[in-house]
Amino acid sequence: MKYVDGFVIAVPAEKKAAYHALAAKAAALFKEFGAIRIVECWADEVRDGEVTDFRMAVKATDEEEVVFSWIEYPSKAVRDAANQKMMADPRMKALGDEMPFDGKRMIYGGFMPILDE
């Protein structure tokens, strides 16, 4: 069964092009390590909530936009192996040094799909 890693981050709006370039480089590596699909989404219609919302979750400022992304793997075992390879690969470290956002405010987690239509 497929496995999904999901991410929500805040990226300065002025760094959209830099983020897109970084995401494209990272996507190639994720696929090399076993990912079958990588999706990066720039906020288009993200409303403010009363209790919580995407912007509050990542403490986005007025100058930042929310990015919602996910990576699909064929299985959790492939994802776990990919994570080990990523941590050991110097190319991933180099990409980490280029991050155009505050990684400390990133929300991420692994998810087991329960519906995929």
N, C-alpha and C positions, 0 to 999 in steps of 0.2 A: 504494500500500500504506500502511496505517495506520502511525503513529509514536507512541511512548509516551514521556513523560517520567515518571520514577519518583522518589519521595522517601521518605526515612526520617528522622524527627526525634524528639526528646525534648521533651515538653511537660509542664510542671508539672501534676500531677493537679488541683490547685485552679483551674487556668486552662482546664479543658476547655470550659466554656461560652464563654469569650472566644475560644478557638481555633475552636470551631464557628462562631461569628458571623463571625470573620475569614475562615474558609474559604468560607462562603456568599457573602460579598461578593466574594472573589477569584474564585470559580467563575463568577459572572456576567460578570466581566471576561474570564476565559479563554474563555468561550463567545463573547463579543462579538468576541474576537480570532481565533476559528476553531476552538477546541476542540470536540470532539463529545461528550466524556464526561469527567467529573471524579469521582474516587472518593476519599473520605477515610475511613480506617479507624483506629479507636481500639483499642489493644491489648486483647485479651480473654484470649488464651492464648499468651503469649510466654514460652517456657521459657528458663532459663539454660543456656548451652552450656558445653562443656569448653574449647574453643579460642576460639570466637567465637559471637556471637549478635546479635540486633537491639539489645538493650540495650547491650552492649559497643560495638557499632559506632558508636553515637551518644553514648556515655559517659553514659547515663541514670543519674540518681541514684535513690535509694529514693523520692523525692518526685515522680518523673516517670514518665510513661507514654510508650510508643512509638506514634507515628503512622506508618502506612504509607499512601502515597497515590500515585495516578497520574493523569495527564491524557492522554487519547487525542486525536490529531489525524488528519485524513484522510490526511496525508502529512507527510514531513519538511519539504518546502518550506513548507507551511502553518504548521508549528511554528516554523520559522526566522523567517518573516514575523511570526508572533505574538510571538515573543521580542523582535524589534525594536520592535514597537508597544508592548509592555509596558514596555520600558526608557524609552521616550519619554513614556509616559502619566503625568501627575501623580497620577492616582488610584492607580496601583500604588505610587508612592513613598509616598503617604499610608498605604496598607495596610502597607507595609514598616515604617513608623514605629510601627505598632500591634502588631507581632509579639509574641505572648505566649510566645516561646521563644527560645533562643539559636541564631540562624541559622548561626553558625560551626560548629555540630556537625551541621548538616543534611548528609545524603548524598543526592546526586541525580545523575541522568544520563539520557541519551536512549537509547532502545532500539528496534530494528527487530524487530517481532514475527516469530517463526518458526513459531508455531502459534497459531491463534485459532479455537476450536471453539465 
